Amino acid sequence: MNQVFRKMEKEMKKIIVLIALLTSLSAVFAFRSGDLLVGGNIELGTAKIFKNSGRLFVLGIQPQLTAFATKNIAADVAIEYAYLGDKEGSISLWGFGGGGKCLYKNYYVGMSYHYEKTSVDRFITLDSYGYEANSLVPKVGFLAPIASNVYLDVQAYYKFSIGDFKVTGATNQVDDFSYFGIRLGLLAHPNPRQ
């Protein structure tokens, strides 16, 4: 039992050192009004589409543009493509969204609005349908400089539906959905100021 605790202690020390290193880098960069970051991220997560269904695996990609209004307030615009699936079928999702975030050193909190459209194929029931929906996405994240003009973006998010759904061809009515996941990406400053 002591060996397990020693191993956990070693791993925790490594994590603490990594966090301290990344936090110490926060003084290395500061954004200015008008700065642009271009990049994107890959997302992994889980989603629930129907109240009585299980959770779906989510794998997506999201190109993104970030523009700074001030040194710590930025607007984001993104395009999204994702695959959601389980053993019974898959969902192809595409969408776009925009929102904002507020930064403190390397850390940020924000909110986005997303519109998405899907195509759903359920293998067992042979259903094929789609829906269009709107959602809100609260997010928290961390930007870490890995080069003079490139930043690692680590983000946790929660997406939930708002408003009415437009459903076509569904035998099971889509009434709401929610996602939870993490995003990992790179953002680059194409023209950093000296």
Order of alpha helices (4+ residues) and beta strands (2+ residues): alpha-beta-beta-beta-beta-beta-beta-beta-beta
